[in-house]
């Protein structure tokens, strides 16, 4: 099984939660997976950092102009997993 097949939405949520909590100096448990990231003050710069981290971590190549701010952690995770599945089908 390759890395792409092992990435689940739950793993992505936990990764995003941990990275974002560190950036915001919050406890990961304080970041509700169903609340839009904009509620935590996510701006385009923070979104870019999160997207870069995801790309390094799992290879998900989301558009660099994409903003995660309007998405919840769960929605962002679904987007990442869908992108990985799409990449696997094309590759």
Secondary structure, DSSP 4 states (H G I P E B T S, - for coil): --HHHH--HHHHHHHHHHHHHHHHT--GGGS-TTSBGGGGT--HHHHHHHHHHHHHHH-----TT---TTSBHHHHHHHHHHHHHHHHHH-
